[in-house]
């Protein structure tokens, strides 16, 4: 009988983070040595082990390990696991959320991408940045997941957060009109007008909506309202 084949050293390193030297200077020297030798798996394990032993600063060490796993090892699963450890400490960490978005996009895992983008947009600190993320999320739902109804909600949210983001308003209107949600389409335009969006652009959109509905008996009143708004703004 042949003897059992031992596990590879790399497999063992991925399962158990390396115990780092307790001394900061020794730790940095070892990390630099691994980096010079391109020993990325060892370096990732070293940072992860240091993070587990650290009283403070663990998220920064885990983030460094995650970046190395993604960029140097090309191991998206390992990187995602490390980023999720960062999120365990800080659920709103923008770097971790953004990196997980990138990983799912690379994989083409669009349901997971949509979930990660929603978390990133919810955590965004400013309205304009959040609006662009909601717009991006809407595109995933419309173009990849083929759910125009969900896309319309996210496009409209993006437009409300940043009235100057014309792409979001146009996308919201496109979806709302395709879904025959004409009242919602007019509300999108009303919100843009009240928030100070560029008047001529909003007037043109009111006019297009009114012209589309003017021959619809059930929506004739809505068409007239939209045309009146267009004239008032132009």
C-alpha angles and dihedrals in degrees: 000000000000117000118256116270110245120233115263117260089239092057091052092049092052091051098047124033113234116258103245125219109270092226115084093218092050090047093053092046091052092046091051091048092053092046093051089050092046089237092155099164090052091047093050091049090048093053092045091050091048090051091054091050096044123104090205137004094046094134091056091050092047090048090054090050091049093051091051092047091051102038103030106025093035087219106141095177092054091046092049092051091052093047089051088055087055090051090051087063095039116014091191098051103141096202092053094046092046092049092050088051089053093048093051091046091052090051094047090235096149100175089053090043091054091051093049093047091051090053091048093049092048091052095046109123099214132048097233094051091046091050092058091050092050088049090052090048090051090055091052091052094045102040104028107025094032094224106135091172092060091042091055091057094052095043090052091049091052091050092051092050094049114020089185091063096097094176091062093049092047091049092048091051092047092054096041092051092046088052089047090241093142097158089055090049091055091047089054089055093044090053092049092050093049091047092055103256116170103292100217093051092049091046090055091051092049089050093051092049092048093048091051093052102036093095094044106101094205093048101037093110092051089049091053091049091052093049091049090052090049092054092046092054100040 
